[in-house]
Amino acid sequence: MGHVAKEKSKLLNRLKRIRGQIEAMERAVEADGECAAVLQQATACRGAMDGFIAEVIEDHIREHMVSPGAGRNAPQVLAAEELIEIVHQYLKK
């Protein structure tokens, strides 16, 4: 995953937030917190993880599927952008 070096701090910050959310959920369960609050935290964790996954997939597509010299309107660039949009839409559901 060397190509994510330029996005490394952003990805690590996302993971730290996810860890914090999971730890909060763990504390809520340990304290016999209300089910609704635990479920709300769980869905927030899932959304955060989906965002992380989408970011890594997007970086992978841009780094490994698109030639560096390809113009903005090159077929492979347009296809890659379309795939990225599909991934984002899928993970939002």
C-alpha positions, -999 to +999 in steps of 0.1 A: +000+000+000+029+023-006+008+045-029-013+056+001+017+073+017+004+107+005-030+099+021-015+081+051-023+107+077-059+112+065-064+074+066-048+071+100-070+099+114-101+080+101-090+048+118-083+066+151-119+081+150-132+046+143-113+032+172-127+059+194-162+051+183-157+014+190-142+021+224-173+044+232-196+016+221-177-009+242-180+014+273-217+018+266-222-020+265-201-025+297-222+001+314-254-015+303-262+015+281-295+018+263-299-004+232-308+026+210-276+045+220-254+014+213-271+008+180-267+044+170-229+042+178-227+009+159-242+025+128-218+054+131-189+030+132-202+012+102-205+045+083-170+055+093-156+021+082-175+023+049-159+058+044-125+043+051-131+014+026-143+038-001-112+060+003-088+030+000-107+016-030-107+051-047-069+055-041-063+020-054-083+026-086-066+059-093-031+045-086-034+011-103-061+014-130-053+047-146-022+055-166-003+084-151-003+103-184-040+097-192-060+129-200-091+138-181-113+125-209-094+093-217-118+063-217-099+046-188-102+078-167-139+081-174-144+044-165-124+048-133-144+078-122-176+059-130-164+029-109-154+052-080-189+068-081-205+033-080-184+023-051-193+054-031-230+049-039-229+012-029-212+020+004-237+047+013-265+022+013 
